[in-house]
Amino acid sequence: MDDERGTDGTDRPDGTDRTDGEVRARLYVRGRVQGVGFRWWTRSRARELGLVGHARNTADGRVEVVAQGAAEAVDALEVLLREEPSTSGRPGRVDAVVRQEAVPTDGTTGFVER
């Protein structure tokens, strides 16, 4: 079983410890995702999943999604973002999603588009 542990002793090979159930992730979405309603769609899906955070356009044409909440809910949002072709009515086109884990923060409420 030790061979399945992360390099820092956590239970996941990627080194993240999700035993408390709450995570925070930055998801950078590349494709035709600006000017098509993508942030508003993301906000709706995130709220349905009970997540807090935001979705905002970046200067390089991507959308940055910061999502915090139950690990399963963050994972579910990532699946919806990556799904191509979308079966959930997602606007635009997604070419790639890059996920970066972050430390959950206190005091974050709601999910907004910026």
N, C-alpha and C positions, 0 to 999 in steps of 0.2 A: 504494500500500500504506500510505502514511502516514496516509490518512484512516481506516484501521481501527485505528490505535493509540489507546490511552487518552490522556487529557489530561495525564497525568504521564509519558508516554513508554513505558508498559508495552504489552504486546501485546494487551491486552483493552480493549474500550471502557469497561468498568466500573472501570478503573484498577488491577486486580489483576494481579500478575505471577505466573503459575503455572508458570514454566519448571522449577522444581525438583521439581514434582510433588506436594508436600505442602502442604496448606492446612488452615486451621482456620475453622470457621463456627459462628455462633450462629444457630439456627433456632427462631423463636418460633412455636409451633403453637397456633392458636385453634380452638375448637369444643368438642365433648363429648369431652374428652381426659383428664379427671381422674376417678379412681375406676372406670376401665373396663379397666385392664391395659395402657394405652397406653405407659407408661414401660418396662415389662418387655418388651413387644413391640419397642419401639425399641431397647432394649439388645440383644436377640437379633439383630435385623437388623444393627445396627452391628458387633457382634462377627463376624457372618458376612462382613461387608465388610472386616474387618481394621482398623476404626477404634478410636480411643481417645477418651475424653471422658465425658460424663454426660447424663442426662435428669432434670429435676427439675420439680416443680410450682411455679408462681408464685402469689402471693397473688391475682392478678387472674383466675385460672382457666385460664391458658395453661400449656403445657409448654415449658420452655426445653431445647433439645437443643444441646449443644456437641459438635461432632464434628471430629476431626482425623485426617488421614491422606492417602492418595492422593487427588488431586483428583477422579478418576473415581469413587472410592468415596463421597466426600462428596456428589457430585452424584447418585449412585445412591440414597443414603439420602434425599436431598431429594425425589427422584421418588417413592419409596415413601411418604414422609410426605404428599405432596400428592395422591397418586392417590385419586380419588373417582369412583365407588365403588371401594373397595379390592379388588384381585384377589389380595392376599397375606394375607388374614385379619387385617388390621389392626383392632384394636378401636376403638370409638368412632366419631366423625365429625369430619372436619377441614373447617373453613370457610376457613381461610387459613393460610399459612406465610410468615413474613417472615424473610429471610436477611440476616445481617450478617457480612461478612468480618472475620476477626480474624487476628492474627499468631500463627503456630504457636509453641507453647511446648515447651521441653525438659522431660523428666521426667514427662510425662503417660503413665500406663500403664493399660491396661484400659479398659473402658467399664462404668459403673455407673449404677444408678438411685438417685436421692437422694430 
